[in-house]
């Protein structure tokens, strides 16, 4: 299977120009795009990495309850 990966690391260059929720979303998504969590239906990061990412996503959801990016972070 093939699927596109957006290079969110590129968007980090513009983080100082966006709202706090967008900056936090870019930070979360940059980690996801730089080191994908799974390939060929198997995890390629350790469980510590999975937990850290989940905690970052939970913090985003709790901090930015009205963000238009909540669904993107949840995915």
C-alpha positions, 0 to 999 in steps of 0.5 A: 500500500502507498499513502501520502505523507505531508511534510509537517516539518516544513510548516514548523518554519511558519509556526510563529505566524499562526494561532497557538492551536495551529502551532501545537497541531503542527508540532504534533503532526511533524512528529508523526510525519518525521517518524511514522508510527507504523509500516506494513501493519506493524509498529516501528516506534516503541511503546514509550513513543506511542504513549508520549504521542498519545499524551501530547494529543490528549493535552492538545484536545484538552487545551484547545477544545474549540480548535478546528484541528481536533479531528485531525489530531484525533486521527 
